[in-house]
């Protein structure tokens, strides 16, 4: 559904550019420009967002604690903190 929406929106942009410039775009170029996102594009985009936010969280933990020397250790600390907060929220700990 999103792919069709994007294709239509990009097609309208191509139409607008054609009208403003007076030049036409051939069908192959139009298909390349107006192509919507495929499923793999959406998956990769979601993965990229997840990796960016995870890195930022690990970097923040590393910067806040001078005794943490690397991102791997910061990732472990971040994971343990998340588990601890879930346990506390569930009333499992302490």
C-alpha angles and dihedrals in degrees: 000000000000090000092057091046091052092046091052093046093047090046089054090051090051089049091051093050090049091051094046096046099035090228125114129225118224120240095256092052091045091054092049094048097041096044112131125219117285122218091260090052090054092047092050091047091052091048091050091052091049093049093047094051092044092051091049091051092049092046091050091052090048093049094047094052115054092193092062106088104181145031092246092059090043089053090053091049091048092050093048090049091052092050091047093051091049091050091050091048091051092047093241095119136072 
